[in-house]
Amino acid sequence: MARKMQIMKVSPAAAERVRELVDGADEPKAGLRISIKKGGCAGMEYAMALVDGVQPGDDVIEADGAKVFIDPAAVLYLIGSEMDFETTKFRSGFVFRNPNEVSSCGCGESVSLKAADPAALSA
C-alpha cells in the first residue's frame, strides 16, 4: 500500500538488530512484523515476530537492508513513532518512541495508546 508518509522510522541500531535476527533464524525469514495486541496492565503491548513475507495490507519499511512489516491494524497507533534498539548494563531490546503513547505501566511491558487522526495518513 503506497502512502505519502512513512508510518514509522527505524533507527540504524534497530535495523542492524532486525538483520541479525533474520540472518540468525533457523528458517529463511523476510523481516520483522510489528503489531499491537491487547495485554498488560496498561492495556496494549507491542508484538513482534519474524515472518516469511508481507501480509495483505501490511506497510513495508526498508531501512539499512532490514525489512519491517507493519500490521494494518497497528498503523494508526504507530504513526510518527521511532523504533530503536538499545543495550544497557542490565538489558537490551527494541524501544518504541511513540507520540501516540498516553501512558505506560511501571514495568515498561505495556502501554496505553491513542489512535492518530486518520488524516495523518495522507499528510
FENJOFEN-V266517 format. One record per backbone hydrogen bond with DSSP energy under -0.5 kcal/mol. CO is the residue of the C=O (numbers start at 1). NH is the residue of the N-H. Records with the same first field share a line. If there is no record, write none. Layout:
# FENJOFEN-V266517
CO = NH, NH
This chain:
# FENJOFEN-V266517
7 = 80, 81
9 = 11, 83
11 = 15
12 = 16
13 = 17
14 = 18
15 = 19
16 = 20
17 = 21
18 = 22
19 = 23
20 = 24
21 = 25
22 = 25
31 = 51
32 = 69
33 = 49
34 = 71
35 = 47
37 = 45
40 = 43
43 = 39
44 = 111
45 = 37
47 = 35
49 = 33
51 = 30, 31
55 = 58
59 = 70
60 = 62
61 = 63, 68
63 = 66
66 = 63
67 = 32
68 = 61
69 = 34, 71
70 = 59
71 = 74, 75
72 = 75
74 = 77, 78
75 = 78, 79
76 = 116
78 = 81
81 = 9
82 = 84, 97
83 = 11
84 = 95
86 = 93
91 = 88
93 = 86
95 = 84, 97
96 = 98
97 = 82, 99
98 = 101
100 = 114
103 = 112
105 = 108
110 = 105
111 = 44, 113
112 = 102, 103
117 = 120
118 = 121
119 = 122
120 = 123
121 = 4, 5
